[in-house]
Amino acid sequence: METSQRNTERITQQLFGEMGGTVTDGFPVIHSPVSHTEVGTTYLRAPGVVMLARPRTNVAGLAGFLEGFDPELNFPDYVNDPTPLPDSTQLCKTAGQLCYASFGPRRTTNENAAAYIERLTSAGHGSVLEHSNFSFLLYGISRSVTHELVRHRAGVGISQISQRYVSGSVLRFVERPEYQEDPELHRLFEERADRAAAEYESMAGRLLEYQEGGNAMLSADYKTDARKKVQQTARSLLPNETEAPMVFTGNVRALRHIIEMRADAHAESEIRNLAVRLFLCLVTTDPILFGDYVLDTLPDGTHTISTEHRKA
Ligand SMILES: Cc1cc2nc3c(=O)[nH]c(=O)nc-3n(C[C@H](O)[C@H](O)[C@H](O)COP(=O)(O)OP(=O)(O)OC[C@H]3O[C@@H](n4cnc5c(N)ncnc54)[C@H](O)[C@@H]3O)c2cc1C
């Protein structure tokens, strides 16, 4: 292994630990603690990232297929490669090798998987990376960040909290990194969060009164429908600082693109925070598919990720 790659692995693992990252059964998690204002409004100060799903690859299952070719090609031995790979790398590598029927003794073995993947990313053959998908719970992220994240359409799936269906009881806010170090900006943020929570509650109460009074604007036959109508109206006063958690699934090609765009030094600071955490969870799970990425620290102590092989 290259010394520079070892260094990157060491630095990323160190940062993962500093951010409170843990791995259970192969699933990395970076949780985000919850804070409260004096009157009890809940807010978070960093994104929480929980890997919910990752690939599992059945290489042994290829045996029946490989045995059907000329024995002289020696294809069945493909399933006996002694070097284990992360399942996500294995899946992409097998998909790529299927293209040229590279199952025989002259194929790239798992030992050289990193070089194989780098050939794909450097040549822009990113479609092979679309086979491996990862799903995350993302929380401690504001509505303004998620509005940027959902602009990424290709290769992703998104399920986001519905402000129409959930009530004020799960209302939480997100404090921007810039406010956290400055006592006055922090005080103003807490004041705003308290005010928004109180206004939401008061507006929801008033709308419900209208509802019960049979006001035409909010007429509804059923209780659930009534609540939805109240909440869909009351939510419009909520600020961009409102938390908007989601389950986010992306294939590796899409996730790489998102990390490159959003963990760039010019990206907005809150989404950069999120993209760096996503990267840390991904590289912890699969150091090969994300092995070309370099983590840097900016003068303000925040982090960026870059690669020579952008937009595979
Ligand atoms: C720093 C920064 C500033 C930004 N500022 C603004 C702004 O001021 N206003 C604004 O509206 N947006 C802004 N954006 C959002 C940006 O324009 C994109 O919408 C967003 O980054 C999604 O990226 P993407 O277009 O690559 O889409 P993705 O969905 O991530 O797609 C990945 C790639 O797939 C291909 N692709 C996807 N969909 C199509 C398609 N329909 N047709 C052809 N090819 C496709 C493209 O090659 C694309 O790059 C900003 C983004 C960043 C990072």
The ligand as a Gaussian input file, in Angstrom:
#p B3LYP/6-31G(d) Opt

LIG

0 1
 C      -21.441000      25.623000      -4.744000
 C      -22.779000      25.409000      -5.400000
 C      -23.594000      26.498000      -5.704000
 C      -24.854000      26.325000      -6.304000
 N      -25.628000      27.417000      -6.590000
 C      -26.855000      27.251000      -7.153000
 C      -27.712000      28.369000      -7.444000
 O      -27.369000      29.515000      -7.190000
 N      -28.929000      28.127000      -7.984000
 C      -29.348000      26.871000      -8.305000
 O      -30.467000      26.706000      -8.818000
 N      -28.571000      25.804000      -8.047000
 C      -27.352000      25.960000      -7.493000
 N      -26.564000      24.853000      -7.212000
 C      -27.109000      23.516000      -7.531000
 C      -26.500000      22.970000      -8.833000
 O      -26.795000      23.797000      -9.925000
 C      -27.050000      21.549000      -9.106000
 O      -28.441000      21.597000      -9.305000
 C      -26.770000      20.586000      -7.987000
 O      -25.440000      20.700000      -7.543000
 C      -27.036000      19.155000      -8.477000
 O      -25.935000      18.695000      -9.236000
 P      -26.057000      18.067000     -10.685000
 O      -26.704000      19.010000     -11.617000
 O      -24.692000      17.605000     -11.065000
 O      -27.124000      16.918000     -10.537000
 P      -27.093000      15.365000     -10.110000
 O      -28.506000      14.968000      -9.995000
 O      -26.206000      15.154000      -8.940000
 O      -26.567000      14.640000     -11.382000
 C      -25.270000      14.106000     -11.556000
 C      -24.917000      14.257000     -13.029000
 O      -25.810000      13.486000     -13.828000
 C      -26.062000      14.190000     -15.055000
 N      -27.490000      14.562000     -15.102000
 C      -28.366000      14.555000     -14.062000
 N      -29.579000      14.923000     -14.471000
 C      -29.476000      15.180000     -15.805000
 C      -30.391000      15.616000     -16.776000
 N      -31.655000      15.880000     -16.492000
 N      -29.941000      15.770000     -18.036000
 C      -28.665000      15.509000     -18.352000
 N      -27.724000      15.102000     -17.470000
 C      -28.140000      14.931000     -16.212000
 C      -25.180000      15.432000     -15.020000
 O      -23.952000      15.130000     -15.648000
 C      -24.995000      15.681000     -13.545000
 O      -23.845000      16.443000     -13.218000
 C      -25.310000      25.010000      -6.636000
 C      -24.472000      23.921000      -6.323000
 C      -23.245000      24.096000      -5.716000
 C      -22.391000      22.887000      -5.410000

